[in-house]
Structure formats: structure tokens, C-alpha cells
Amino acid sequence: MIEAKKVVKVFGDREILHSIDAIFETGKTNLIIGKSGSGKTVLLKSLVGLYDIDKGDIQFDGRSIARMNQKQKKELRKEIGMLFQGSALFDSLTVEQNVMFPLEMFTEMSFEERRERANFCLQRVNIVNSNYLYPSEISGGMQKRVAIARAIALNPKYLFCDEPNSGLDPVTAAVIDDLISEITKEYGITTIMNTHDMNSVFSIGEKIIFISEGNKMWEGSSDTIVGAGCKALDEFISTTSNIVNRLK
């Protein structure tokens, strides 16, 4: 479980996050939704530690980041997997080398052990016979699956996904959603996913937090999101084009 307690983030003289309280549950896909500029990306990056917060606290299973020294933060980093919006694979490394990269950074595994783990992760995301290809030689959907394999290479307790379906067609996006959901349940991961895709909300959204203008306006599940009685949320849903097909 990850808990945000009264989290405030300021850039310059502008407060972006206003005292956010949220609990992200273990073994579930926890979604942060909101329109562009709402603060959802800032919240995700604050949770993962890419931004230092200005007030409040963030706790990973009761462990406060604010009270951690650099060594403890490095140990925590080993427990975190990150799936970036653009996959963020290294162009100069093969598929296999990309997945092995965090193992080289954070473990003392031998080369063969790293290779074996990388192959296990690639097989788990249904990537076969592509180990020696480079990112430019595979499709966008395959790149996302390789990125997921890399994110789970260290067997993380926490998985952060920043707009994982960005740039993908609806069919491929659904495959990525299902894969993230399966891995979350299979390994008991606390998964936090930042998205504006309502298809993701309805298909895998077990815990949903809606952010608007830096405030947490609503939280619940996909079963209760329609007609939730939150005006800002209703407006967000009504202006999201792909919800129409989902509700037919």
C-alpha cells in the first residue's frame, strides 16, 4: 500500500497539488485520472520520488520517504518498477539488454542469471524470438511490452505507469491494460497508473482517484464512476470521446 498524506507540491509561486490525501491499495490497479494540467502527472511523479514534495508525507507500506536517508531511498528504488509514457527504451540496446539494464544497476547477479531473468520477463509479456532486435525494429505495442518486462525485472512491490496507452491503437491499448492488470494480481503489486483513457478506467480501474486543478475531487471504482455526483468528474467523462463506445 502507498499512502499520500496532505501532499503539497509547489513550482515557483504556484501550488500544483493542494493537500492530497490518497490510499493506493496492494494487488489492485489504482488509476489517477484527470484532464491535462489537472496535476495527475505531478502527483504520480511525486509518489515515485521524481519530485520532492513541499509539504505532507508519502509512505510505502508505512515507511515514510521523508524520514529515509539516501541509502534507504536507494533500497526502496529496488522495489519500484516504472513504465514511462514513451516506453523509454534505450535505442542502442537490444530488447534483451534493455530488460537486463535494471538488473545490472541494482543486483549482483551474474550475466547468465540476469539473462535468465530477462528471458523469463520477456516470455511473461509474450515477447519471443526478439531478444536481439533493437527498439526501432519492433512495433509500438511490442515496445510497451518490453518496457513492462523491464519494469518487472526486479520483481517490484510497486509499479508506476505513466500514460501507458499513449500513442497506441485501441486494440493494442486493451492488450497492455490487460497485461498490467494480470501482472498486478499475479505478483500482488501495488500498481498506480496515470491515464486519461476511459477505456482503461472501465476495463481495469479497481481504485480510481480523480484530480482536478490540483485537488482530489473524487475516489471510487469503475462501477460507481458514472453518475457519481461530482460535477467536475461528470464534465471530464462527458468530454472524453471514447467513453461513448464503452457505454454502448
Disulfide bonds with the S-S distance in Angstrom:
none
